[in-house]
Amino acid sequence: MSNNEKTRGVFQTAIIPAAGLGTRFLPVTKTVPKELLPVVSTPGIEIIAGEAAEAGADRLVIVTSDRKTGVMAYFNEDPVLETALEKQGKEVMLHRVRRAPGLIKVESALQEKPLGLGHAISVAEDHLTEDEDCVAVLLPDDVVMPTGVLEEMEEVRNRFGGTVLCACEVPGEEISAYGVFDVEPTGDPADEGRVMRVKGMVEKPDPEDAPSNFAAVGRYILDRSIFGALQRIEPGAGGELQLTDAIALQVEEGLPTHVVVHHGVRHDLGNPGGFIRASVDFALQDETYGSDLREWLKDRLKQDVDG
């Protein structure tokens, strides 16, 4: 689908914070940005950019640091490479090379120091136009499957206004690794199990203190007023500005805030274990690699069982 054919979404701009150091993937991230590590053959950031484009975004603002220029370069055209592939008749590969530059208009915003997710989002404010009343944020570590949750979130934003967040249900013993929502029903029976009103948020609570089992997933449609809230919060742990704190402040002040529960799969590309699982999941669905990989995995796992 071309940019001209896309359905207009609730938000025009999507932000991807990608300025982190990627320490959990060292030493490779000394030179290769974590966001460019391939899930099979497609970098994670292209998967996320495609999701934003499908949801109707016109513009993608990637928040980067001065040591991660390769992230922006990935979205540039490469005429020399494209010409070579065209001459060699490698049409499939040519299509893959051209996909990222053709997905969406991409701009960069520089975060000079890693001062937290809230700070990363704040540096992208200047890229919004005056008439934009909300903005999407997609964390590149989170891959949600199937796609489409952003479209559900847009529908909720149209109904209630304010901010809309994505949540998934997490087992109690794992909840302390997440930001957790304090929620209540919307009052509409059709929303049960799918949409809830947010009363508050707790960051990484002990299991016995968690207000629910609904944890934040890296998809947000934030009311434009979030930028003002980010200016009014104090830095938290490590001197960083936390997006969670700004959202919690707005909830306290009465901004309508809701969650959409994602019932599919979530992969965490932010650590090697999650990245491996995502790669296997995507490879199993790949028409080139899926069949052979599935048979190999069966044989390999059988060897473990048989000892």
Buried (B, 14 or more C-beta within 10 A) or exposed (E): EEEEEBEEBBBBBBBBBBBBBBEBBEEEBEEBBBBBBEBBEBBBBBBBBBBBBBBBBBBBBBBBBEEBEBBBEBBEEBEEEBEEBEEEEEEEBBEBBBEBBEBBEBEBBEBEEBBBBBBBBBBBBEBBEEEBBBBBBBBBBBBBBEBBBBBBBBBBBEBBBBBBBBBBEBEEEEBBEBBBBBBEEBEEEEBEEBBBBBBBBBBEBEEEEBBBBBBBBBBBBBBBBBBEBBEEBEBBEEEBBBBBBBBBBBBEEEBBBBBBBBEEEBBBBBEEEBBEBBBBBBBBEBEEBBEEBEEEEEEEEEEEEEE
